[in-house]
């Protein structure tokens, strides 16, 4: 929270504590009137609404209704809703009938806020119903904010309900209704994606083209160029695909997606075994982004450039590039691939690169975090006392007042909070603070990424242990052994699926630590004589047992490459086999890059990254399954094809 806002809020609280509501209100209004939602807006809105009702007047009642409805319509699902509804009811009851009647029917703005909140809460069908009346009203009006907002919510709700044609049409209407508003760029962007998902790649190109034409300096313009090129490739227009991506660095020299565009250009050539043709775009991309940080790209460019050098006969250059990935991108997805591929060529060189990196870390230590004035604040001291008493949830509330949840706290406060929870026996809360998939850090936000540049050796190990904890260790050890799967895989799946929250339920009704749906759980439960209902899945010992058994069944389907169980866990057990059958002779690295579902592709990289970390921290080290990843997606299929080749 910016200092000025914090001071204003403290002044308002002090004035309200003295009973001077009139003097406090301007400060509260200034805080709550800021664009977006300041960190404590729900709590402050309810506090002010209650205070207004304690000094009855019609004006105070109406303002209290406004604050309560903002919480009802805009707050995250369940946050203060009961109290907000009670305040609204009390405030309405205090108004005379003529004034109360005007408030009993929600305004169009209220309904739009409610629809947005329902969408955010995963209540897509409810959001559709809420937009019905808004759509009818908007049709009679010229394009503008109401129709734009209503159709954007409606189209997104249809998309989440997997109604692809209806969603594409809905975004088409949103594009029209958003004409002249700031949200038209957003409508064009989501409309392009909806068309692509519906297989209408020509329309996707048209919508993305309009975005580039109308908003050439917008942050989404280069994203639209990349998506347009991919849509052109889907239409079989390789010339257009190549032209669009080749021109991308010149058209968008500052674009944050230009590196991805160059990589897609290189990938298209690598999958055709044109390794020489991939060198130029890879070198150009590496020159633009010498160090990518985001998990799905960390080490990607030097890894594939190393591969290209090996494939084109420049063995020394290729081996050195792979070794640099091992040294510089600790336990990343591409570090695992680099180790496996370099070890296949020269095991001693792979081991040497890793040993050198570990020795380097052992000789250094992280700088101690600087002291912060926040450490003396009441909120931090209360959090410290609560954490020591095992009240991690209450401690987190206090730390969130300092900006930990919103990631606006200084890095030293984030580090201290992670250490606090770790030492207090709350690994879930500790690791969430260090979780990061950040590529660029948004203004005003802090991310703890420096530890990912170092191997877990020496004093750096503690940060990795916080980021990759082992809750429920006895249960995981027993069930992984019983199911014959690596413990590292069980932890990696839990970390990705639930962030170790045993009671979480997804919008798809997946439950618990390993996010199992009830039908799958019941199939797994029967031979183990366990319960597989939704409530039982919230018990760690049951969820872990059933999740491990399911992973063992998936791995049995891919005995020559059990890592294929990872995309199977996300996309469905049969999908990896289908994709292998489509590309039976594909290299494993290129196979992963071409997983058709983006969610599954990124999921596979995240889980493999976590698996490497768990193995390295607590288990097999260099003999990790990920560091020994097969060079081909299906070694057995590859072998059969080689045996039958003329």
Buried (B, 14 or more C-beta within 10 A) or exposed (E): BEEEBBEBBEBBBEBBEEEEBEBBBEBBEBBBEEEEBBBBBBBBBBBBBBBBBEEEEEEBBBBBBBBBBBBBBBBEEEBBBEBBBBBBEBBBEBBEEEEBEEBEEBEBBBBBBBBBBBBBBBBBEBBBEBBEBBBEEBEEEEBBBBBBBBBBBBBBBBBBBEBBEBBBBBBBBBBBBBBEBEBBBBBBBBBBBBBBBBEBBBBBBBBBBBBBEEBEEBEBBBBBBBBBBBBBBBEEBEEBBBEBBBEBBEBBEEBEBBBBBBBBBBBBBBBEEBBEBBBBBBBBBBEBBEEBBBBBBBBBBBBBBBBBBBBBEBEEBBBBBBBBBBBBBBBBBBBBBBBBBBBEEBEEBBBBBBEEBBEBBBEEEBEEBEEBEBEEBEBBEBBBEBBEEEBBEBBBBBBBBBBBBBBBBBBBBBBBBBBBBBEBEBBBBBBBBBEBEBBEEEEEEBBBBEBBBBBBBBBBBBBBBBBBBBBBEEBBEBBBEEBEBBBBBBBBBBBBBBBBBBBBBEEEEBBBBBBBBBEBBBBBBEEBEBBBEBEBBBBBBBBBBBBBBBBBBBBEBBEBBBBBBBBBBBBEBEBBBEBBEEBBBBBBBBBBBBBEBEEBBBBBBBBBBBBBBBBBBBBBEBEBBBBBBBEBBBEBBBEEEEEEEE
